[in-house]
Amino acid sequence: MRQNPVMADSESPSSPRPVRAAADHYVDRLAELNPLVATTLGRPVGQDRLPDLSPAGEQDEEDLRVATLARLADLERAAEHAGGFADADERRCARLLRERLETLQAGFAVGEYLRAMSNIFGPPQHVRRTFLLMPAATADDWATIARRMAAVPAALGGYQESLSEGGRRGLYAAPRQVETVAGQLSDWQPGGAAKGWFGGFAGAADVPDSLRADLDRAAASADAAVAGLCAWLRADYLPASAGTPDAVGADRYALGVREWLGARPDLAEAYEWGWSQYREIMAQMDDESAKILPGATPREAMRYLDEHSPVIEGVEEVRAWLQGLMDRAMTDLDGSHFDLADPAKRAEARIAPPGSAAAPYYTGPSLDFSRPGRTWLPTLDKTSFPLWSLYSTWYHEGVPGHHMQIAQWTYLASRLSVYQTSVGGVGANLEGWALYAERLMDELGYLEAPGARMGYLDAQLMRAIRVIIDIGMHLELTVAGDSPMFAGQKWTPELALDFFDAHIGRGREFLASEVLRYLGLPGQAISYKLGERAWLAGREAARLTRGASFDLKTWHMSALSLGSLGLDDLAAELARL
């Protein structure tokens, strides 16, 4: 049912923080429309519901954006009449809210939601992931989970309705994405006597007999809905999508870049800069390779590390090792390079569920910290884990990377706004900080374990190559003339995978998943390295301005207390600190 998105009284211009109040009212209304947002934030509203993923549900969210932007315009005019915003947080929130909502409106206008499909951030993945974030300690918790599971068929049905409407408008996801997502859904629903993912999740619950039947029935309906969506994608949608190109072209790519960067960078300059980073990092890897295996290429040195560096055997064992790595980093860095609030000092390492994409990821804490921040490792059915490539990855995903930034934002949500510290997050700000965090740990000497610095350089090279191949594939550019491979050829997904596999020591299966990710999320892949560039530029500018009085710990905490910013603003704001 549609509701009129009316603004709250606290957003009047006489309020000391009217823009932040308007932004938070937007979050309140969005959480009602999309209960997945409420779950992410840890709010009790709508926990037994799922969002309406049909065109009607998307229209409701667009109506909310229109109303919020109209209210923001009134507040901006009032501020201009008064000589400017009352404080910097109000100014930053206004810029963020306008940029984020206008970018979402641009995507809605061209029907991006009608062909939304990704191997990591698609609607089906979001629906499943929310169950991993829900409280599951009591019978009442599981009763709520059962009611939400019973809503899975309607949610996936709404998603199918949106894809069908996209087809009627000639807007399709590329076949490569369809095949991948259908394969993931198939992994969630194994054949034979094995239960589907929802059945297995529900079956592990220790619940009273009075609840067991309802829970099993809801899980069975959810698994059946997954199987039905998978069958429809393969039988109906995939054939109809034939001929849809993998590359999205200049207009859609520019829109994706706006979404992930909060900026409109010069893509030609970014492409050339990506190549310069590639050359610089390759030179460092040559030096590092000589330390590991004299005379070896970087690729040979990484193969050597796979076979000869320390290894953790066992899935639970690697989870515990990752937990220990985060705990030690938290203890070491707190007080020396950061000042952390007590609630932010808790982070959990988890194993990602089967059928996830290959890349590790992070989920943030609830607003009250009752659910901690969590890192997730996809195992890809492996039980043996070389450690050399995990150090830098977990400094990125956990501490001092995503967890330290997002937990600090969460702690400050009441001072800034919930919007600036969660829903309004800009990918390049978040990923840029996490990549900066990897570099910081190298600067601080935390990569002395065998192969750990090669793992860091491998991660840095992967992010530089992301800039090259993401822009290159989607804009159909040619490979640089001095490239050791494919010089002068036009980028394709096949070339990108071969180029990746010749350079990055993470296995072809992982890299194939990465290339698919870039194709399904245009612009996301460049947010890491371009975001890091902004963070480093802001730090250097602040250091030059303050000279001998520059204090890195003070700068870190001030930087992490700004809330979300797009790249059009980030470096300049950081330079002022």
N, C-alpha and C positions, 0 to 999 in steps of 0.2 A: 504494500500500500504506500502511495506517495505521501510525503509529509512536506509541509511548507517550511523551508529552512529559515526561520525567523531569528534575527540576531538577539543577543542577550542584553539586558539593561546595563551590565557592567562594561559594555563597550562604548558608552557615551564619551564624547570628547573630554568631559570633565574628569574622567577616570585618570589616575596617574599613569596607567599603562593600557590605554584603549586598544592599541594595535595588538599587543600580546593577548589581551582578553578576546579580541576578535579571532585571532589565530587559534586560541584554545577552544573557543566555541566551535570553530570549524572542526577541530579534532573530536569534540564531543559528538557532533552531528554525524561525522564520518564513522565514528565507532558504532553508532546506532545503525547506520546503513550497511556497514561492513564489519560484522562481528570479529573477523580475523584481526582487524586493527585493535579491537578491544582486548582480545587474547594476548596479542603482542605486548600491549601496555600493561596487562595484568588487571584490567578492569572487569568487574563482575557482569556488566551489561551484555546480554545476548549470548552467553556462553553455550547455550544449547541450540544456537542457530548458526547458519552459514550464510554468506552473502548471496544476493541475487546476481548471478553472473550472466544474466540475459541482457539484451539491449535495453530493456526497461530499467534494470538495476543500474546500468551504466548511465542512463539518462538522469536518474535520481542523483547520482554523484555529480554530474555536470550541472544540474540545477543548483546544487549546493555551492559549487565553485562560482557560478554566476552571482549568486546572492552574496557570497563572501567578498568577491572582488568589488561589487558595488559598495558594500560597507567600507571596505578598505579605501576606496576612492574618496568617500566622505571624510574619513579620518586623515587622509593625506592632504586634502584641501584645508581642513581645520588646522593641521600642523603648519602648513605653508603660511596661512594667515597669521599664526602665532609666532612666526619667525623660525620654525624648525621643530623637530621632534624634541621632546623633553630630555631624552637621554639616548646614548648610543645604542642600547639594546632595543629600544623602540625603532630606531632608524634601521638597524640591521634586520629586525623581524619584518618590517614593512617591505623592504627590498626582497627578502627571501620569499615571503608569502606571495607577493605579486609575481615574481619570476617563476616560482614552482607552479602556481595555479594556471598561469597563462601558458606554460609549457604543456601541462596536462590538457588544457583546452585545445591546443594546437593538435595534439595527438588524437583527441576525441573527434575533432572536426574532419579528419581524414580517415577515420575508422580504424585506427590501429588496434583497438580492442577487439575488432571483428576478425582479426587474424593473429591474435596473441598466442604464440606457441614457442616454448623454450625448453631445453633439457634441464634447466635449473630454476628459473623464476616464473614458470608458467602457472596458470590458474590451478590445474590439478595438483601440482607440487605444493602450492600454497595451502590448498585444502588439506592435504595429508599432513603437512608439517605442523599445522596448528594443533593437531592432536598430541604432538610431542611436547608442546608448550603448556598444555592444560594441567592443572592440578589433578593428581591421581592417587591420593593417599587414603581417601575414605570412600565408603559406599555412596555417599551423596555426590562425591566427585565423579564416580563411575556412572551414576545415574545421569548426570549432566552429559558425560561423554556419550552415553548410549543415545540420548536424545539428539545430540549433534550428529552422531553417526547415522541416525535415521534420516537426517537432512542431506546426506551426501548425494543420494540420487537426484534430488531437486537441484542441488548446486551444479553437479556435472551436467544435468539436463539443460540448465540455463547456459552453461558454457557451450554446449553443443548447439544451442539455439543461436548464440552469437556467431559461432563459426558458420552456421548455415546461412545466416543473414549476410555475413561477409561473402560467402559464395554467391549469393544472389546479386551482390554488388560487384562481383568480379575481384574481390579481395581475398586472396588465399595465402596461407603460409606455404613456404617452399616444401616440396616433397621430402627433401632431406630431413627437415625438422619434423614432419609428420611421421616419417618412418621411425625416427629416434624416439619421439614421445610415445608412439604406439608400442615400441619395444619396451620402454620403461613401464608402461601400464601393464604389459604382459608379465614383466618381472614381478609386479605387485600381486599378480593373480596366477600363481603357478598351477600347472595341471595336476592331474592325479588326485590323490587323497589329501595333498597338502592344502592347508588353509591359505586364503588370500591374506594380504597384509593386514587388513582391518580385522579379519578373523583371528590372526595370530596375535595382534595387539590386544584384542578383547580377551582372548583365551588365556593370556598371561595374568589377567586380573584376579585377585583374591576377593571375590564378592559374595554376598549372601545368595542363597538359592533363589530367593524372591526376585533378585535382580538379574540372575544369570540368563534366564530365557530372553528377557528384553534386550540384554546386551548382545547375546549371540544373534538374535534376530536382526538387530540393527547392523551388526557387523556383516552379516550375510547379505543384507540389502546393499550396503556400501560396496562390498566386493563385487556383487552382481552389477552395480552401476559402473564400476571401473571396467569390468569385462565388456559391458555393453558399449561404453565409449571407445574402448580399444577396437572392438569389432567394427563400429561405425567409421572410425578413422581409416581403418584399412580397406573396408569394402566400399565406402562411399566417398569420403573426403579425399583420400589419397589419389584415386584416379582423376577426380575433378581438379586437383591441384597441379596436375601434370603441366609442365611448361613454365610454371612460376619460377623465376630465377632466384638463385641463392643471394646474389647481390641486390641490395635494396635501392641503389641509385642515389644520386646527390641529394634530392629533396628529403627522402625518408632518412637518409643518413644524417643530414644536418639536424633533423628533428630528434633523432636518437642521441646525438651529441649534446644537444640542449638538455635533454632529460638527464643524462648521466653526469654532465660537467657543470650545469648551471652557467653555461658560457657559450659563446659562438667563436671558437678559435679559428685562426687561419690554418685550414687543414693541409694546404700545400707545405706551409712552414713546419707543421707538426710531423708530416710524413718525412721530410728531410731531417728533422731533428731526431726522429726515431732511428734513422739510419746512422746518424752521428753517435747516438748512444750505443747502438749495436757494435760499431767499430771500437769504441772506447772500452766497452765491457769485454769484448772478445780479446782485446790486448791484455786486460787484467787476467782473464781466464787462461791465456797462454802462460803467463807468469806463474799462476797458481798450479797449473798442470805440471810444470817442471818440478815443483816441490813434491807433488804426489807420486809422479812416475816420470822420471827424466826422459825426454824425447817424445812423450806422448802428446797427442792432440787433446783438447778439452773433452771431446766425446770419449776418447779412449781412457782418459783419466777417470771420468765418471763411471764407465763400465768397470774399471778396476775397483772403484769405491763400492760399487754394488756387490762385488764379490769378496772384497777384503776388508772393508770397514766394519765397525761394530754393528750388530744386528739385534733387534728384539724379536723373539719368537713368541707368537701368540697374540690374539686380538686384545684380550683383557690386559695382557702384559704391556702392550704398546699404549693402551689407554692410560694405564697407571703411570707409565714413563712420561707421557705428555702432561699429565696432571702435575707430576713432580717438577717438570721443566717450568711450567707456569708458576707454580708456588714459589720456586726459588727465585725466579725473575721478579715476582711481586715483592718478596722480602728484600732482595738486594736493591731494587730501584726506589722503593718507598723511603722517603727521607733524604735520599741522595740526589735523585734527578726528578722526583715527583713528590707531591704531598697528597696522599690518597685519603679520602674519607673512608671510614671503617666499612660501610656497606659495599664499597667498590672493590674491596680486597678479596672477594669470593668469586671464583670462576671455576667452572667444571669442564673437564674433558669428557666427551661422549663419542660413541661410535655411530656414524650415520646409518640409517636404515637401508636395507637392500633396495635397489632400484633408484638410488640417488645418482646425480652426476658425479664425475670423478673428482671434482675439486673440493677440498676442505672448505668449511664455512663457519660462520659465527652467528649465534642468535643472542640478542641482548637481554638484559634483565627486565623484569617487570618494574613498574614505577615504584613499588614499595620494596623492591629487592627480595621479595619472598621467593621468586624464581631467579636464580643467578644467571649471569651471562654464561654461555656455553660454547665451546668449540666442538666441531663435529668432523671426524675423520671417516671418509668413505674407504672401505678396505678393498673394494673390487675383488672380493673373494680371496684375498691374500691373507696369509698367516705369518709371513716373514717380512720384517720391515727394517731395511737399512736406515741408520740414523742420520747419515750425513745430510740428507735432503730435508729432514724434519725440523732441525733447529730453527732455521730462518722462517720456515712456514709457520711454526707455532708462535714465534715472536710477532709475526704478522697477524695471525688470527686471534691470538690471546693477549699476552703481556710482553711488551708495552703497546701492542697494536690495537686491534678493534676493541678488545675488552676495556683497555684503559681509557680510550676516548669515549666510548658509548656509555660506560659506567659513570664516568665523570659527568657527561651530559645528563644522564638520568638523575644523578644526585642534584643537579642544578635545575631540574625541570620546573620547580616552583618559582625560582628566581628569574629565569629566562621565560620560557613557555614550553609546554609539552610539545607544541608544534616545532619549535626550533631544535629540540633535542630528540626528536623521534621521526614523526611523519614527514617533516620537511627536510630530512637528511638528503644531502647531495652526494652521489656516489663518488665523485672525484675528491671531495673533501675527506670522506671516510677511507677510501682506498689509498688516497695520497698519504694520509697520516700513517696507515698501516705499512706502506712501503717505506716511508720515512723512519718508522719504528725499526724495521729490519736494518736500515742503514745505521741508525743510532746504536744498535747492539753491536754492529761491526766496529763503529767508532769507539765504543766503550770496552772492546776486547772480549766480547762474549762468544766469539766464533773460533775458539782455539781447539775445539775437539777435532779429531781426525775427519777431514773432509767438510767440516761445517762451513768454512768460508767458500769452498767451491759450491756448496749448496746455496749459499747466499748469492753468489755471482750467477749461478744457474737461474735462480728466481729473478734476479735483475735482468738477465738476458731475455728470459721469457717475457717479461713485461715490455722490454724494448721491442721485441719481435711482435708482440701484440699490437703496438702502435703501427708498425709497418704493415702487417698483414690485414688488420682490421680496416684501416683506411684503404689499403691496396685492393682488397677483395671487393669491398662495397662500392668503391669509386672506379674499379677496374683500371688501376694504374699499372705501370710497368715496373719490373724489378730494377733496382739501381744498377748502373753499368759496371760498377766495381764489385758487385756481389759475387761471392764464390760459387753461387748456384743460380741458374735460371736468369742470368743477366739479360735485360731487355725484353723478357717475356712478360705477358700480362698475367697478373695474379689470378689464380683460381683456387678453390678449396683444396684441390689435389696438390697443387704446387705448395700451398701454405703448409699442409701436413708434412710433405716431404722436407720442406725447409726447416720446419720445427723439429722433426725427428732427427735431422742431421746435426742439430745444435743442442737440444735440450735433453737432459738425462732422466726423463720421467716416464719413459715407456710410450709406445705408439698408441696404446688404448687410451691412456690419459690424454695425450695430445689430440687424438681424434675427437674426444669429448670436448676439448677446449675449442677447437676450430668450429664445431657445431654450435657451441655456446656463443661465439662471436657472431656467427651468421644469424642466430636467433635474437640477439640483443645488440643491434647495431649501435656502436658508440661506447658500449660498456667497457670494452677491452682497453681503450685508450685512456680511461679515467685514472688508472693506476699511476702510470708514469707521468702523465701531465699533472695529475694531482700532486705527486711527489715534487715535481719541479716547482709548483707554487709554494709548497711548504718550505722547501729549501731556500727559495728566493725570499720569502718572508723572514725566515730566520736570519739570513745573511744581511738583509736590510736593517733588521732590528739590531743586530750585532754592530754594524757600522755606525748606526745612529747613536747607540749607547756607549760604544767604545769600551773602556775598562770597567764600566759599571754594569755591563751586560752579564746577567746571571741566567744560565741555561735552565735551572729548575724553575725559577720565577717565570721565565718565558714559556716553558712547557705548560705550566698550570694556567697562566693567563690565556694561552692559545687554546687550551682545551676547555676554557670557560666561556668562549665566544658563542657556542652553539653552532648550528649548521650555517655554512656560507657556500655560495657558488664560486667557481673559479674566477668569475669577473670581479669578485670582491676579496677573495681569500688572501692573496699575497699582500695587498695594500693594507688590510686590517691587521695582518700579522706583523707587518713592518712597523706599525704604530706602538707595538707592545714594548 
